[in-house]
Amino acid sequence: MTNKNDLINFLMMHYLKLQGINQEHVDHFLEQNYIDIRLDHQNFLMKYGNSSSLLTSMFADCTFDRFKNYYSSVQFPFDEMHDEEKLPLGTTYFGHDFNDEFLCIDNFTGEIFVYGYQKKSLPAYYHNIESFLIYSFFWHQENEQYFETVEKEIRIPEQNKFKSDNEHYRVHGLSGHNFQCYLNKNMIIIADFDSCYYNLYKGGILNKLNNLINLGL
């Protein structure tokens, strides 16, 4: 069974548009604004923070610039901010989602939630930052160039049977409120259980991943 971090690192290794942020720059902004964030969130900002091609779309923006704008806005602190933008207690601002919704990250669990009016919408939208990253990667259609075969919106006739048949291929920790990632040799499936469809990505760079797994690397 593939580790979620290994899969994310492999995909991002082949993604040539990543742009990070200098650690001193991130640390300076956090210290200057008295912001204490999770280590994985800080690492995310440093490694991916300027990757606009990955972290933005028509609505979405989870770049470091968006993060800075939230905390350096004249609307901050909360008593001067619009009610819908106020963070729930125990969370940190994460960005704006692909479906035009505010995102925050839980300071204790690392789960990412849609929020509004200081309330988190349950359940968690992404179970961790890695789940957000893989969703972001497959959201952008231009990334389909990395695969030999792409089949989209394949119907899931029976969800329980689908989950049972594919349990062995489930990548633990790469999931959210409406999706789950599966890896079977040189094939990735992103299943959307809300819509009862899945997308399939096969071959291409995944042939190399399968070879590495076979070699135990």
Secondary structure, DSSP 4 states (H G I P E B T S, - for coil): ---HHHHHHHHHHT-TT-----HHHHHHHHHHTT----HHHHHHHHHHTT-HHHHBSSS-B-SHHHHHHHHHSTTTTGGGS-GGGPPPTTEEEEEE-TTS-EEEEETTT--EEEEETTEEEEEEEESSHHHHHHHHHHHSGGGGGG-SEEEEEEE-S-HHHHHHHTGGGEEEEEEBSSEEEEEETTEEEEEETTTTEEEEEESTHHHHHHHHHHHT-
